[in-house]
Amino acid sequence: MRLAYAIKFVADMDKAVAFHRDTLGLPLAFASPFWSEYATGDTKLALHIADADHPPGMTRLGYATDDLGDVYARRDALGLTFVDLPRDQHGTMIASFCDSESVECSVSG
């Protein structure tokens, strides 16, 4: 398991992209209306459009693993509570679990 993303939910994608790119000087990898990403090394900064479940300003950690199926299969032994089962999203398997503070985190594999 490794930290892959810090995902920040934003109300205005264009404004947030411009701020992080132009004001902070982060190198933009790509931008879209719903997901934008910066080339910030091994751990990427991603902007995601806010919604009712993810208000503006909320941040979510995104982890990656080489074998999400194995992590999910061993969830009880690992002490992980998954709130979203692994599912394909745009060609990547993604799931969600709660951390020790009951905060939802993403994991891809």
C-alpha positions in Angstrom: 0.0 0.0 0.0 1.2 3.5 -0.8 -0.2 7.0 -0.7 -1.1 7.9 -4.3 -3.4 10.9 -4.1 -4.5 13.8 -2.0 -7.9 14.6 -3.5 -9.4 18.0 -2.8 -13.0 18.6 -3.6 -13.7 22.0 -5.2 -16.8 24.0 -6.1 -15.2 25.8 -9.1 -12.8 23.6 -11.1 -11.5 26.4 -13.4 -10.8 28.7 -10.5 -9.1 25.9 -8.5 -7.0 24.8 -11.4 -5.9 28.3 -12.0 -5.0 28.9 -8.4 -2.9 25.7 -8.0 -1.2 26.2 -11.4 -0.8 29.9 -11.6 -0.6 31.1 -8.0 1.1 28.1 -6.4 3.1 27.0 -9.5 2.1 23.4 -9.5 2.7 21.6 -12.8 -0.7 20.7 -14.3 -0.8 17.1 -15.7 -4.3 17.5 -17.1 -7.6 19.2 -16.4 -11.2 18.2 -17.0 -14.5 19.6 -15.7 -14.7 16.8 -13.0 -11.1 15.7 -12.3 -7.8 17.6 -12.6 -4.4 16.4 -11.7 -1.0 17.9 -11.0 2.4 16.3 -11.6 3.6 16.4 -8.0 5.8 13.3 -7.8 4.8 10.0 -6.4 1.8 11.4 -4.6 -0.4 13.4 -6.9 -2.7 16.3 -6.0 -6.1 15.8 -7.6 -9.0 18.2 -7.7 -12.5 16.6 -7.9 -15.7 18.5 -8.3 -17.6 18.8 -5.1 -21.0 17.2 -4.5 -23.5 16.7 -1.7 -21.4 13.9 -0.1 -18.1 15.7 -0.7 -18.4 19.5 0.0 -15.9 22.1 -1.2 -12.7 22.0 0.8 -13.0 18.4 1.9 -9.9 16.4 1.3 -9.7 12.6 0.8 -6.6 10.4 0.8 -6.2 7.9 -2.1 -4.0 4.9 -1.7 -2.8 2.4 -4.3 -1.9 -1.3 -4.1 -0.7 -3.8 -6.5 -3.5 -6.2 -5.7 -6.8 -4.7 -4.6 -8.5 -8.0 -4.8 -6.1 -9.5 -2.3 -6.5 -6.5 0.1 -10.3 -6.8 -0.1 -10.1 -10.6 0.4 -8.0 -10.1 3.6 -10.1 -7.1 4.8 -11.2 -8.8 8.1 -7.6 -10.0 8.9 -6.3 -6.5 8.1 -9.1 -4.8 10.2 -10.4 -2.8 7.2 -14.1 -1.9 6.8 -14.9 -1.3 3.2 -17.8 1.1 2.5 -17.6 0.7 -1.3 -16.8 -2.6 -2.9 -14.0 -2.8 -5.5 -15.5 -1.7 -8.9 -14.1 -0.7 -12.3 -14.0 3.1 -12.8 -12.5 4.2 -16.1 -10.3 1.1 -16.4 -9.1 1.1 -12.8 -10.4 -1.0 -9.9 -11.3 1.4 -7.0 -12.9 0.8 -3.6 -13.3 2.8 -0.4 -12.6 1.9 3.2 -12.7 3.8 6.6 -9.5 4.6 8.4 -8.9 4.5 12.2 -10.9 7.8 12.6 -13.8 6.5 10.4 -12.7 8.8 7.6 -13.4 7.4 4.1 -10.3 6.7 2.0 -10.0 5.5 -1.6 -7.8 2.6 -2.7 -7.0 1.6 -6.3 -5.3 -1.4 -7.7 
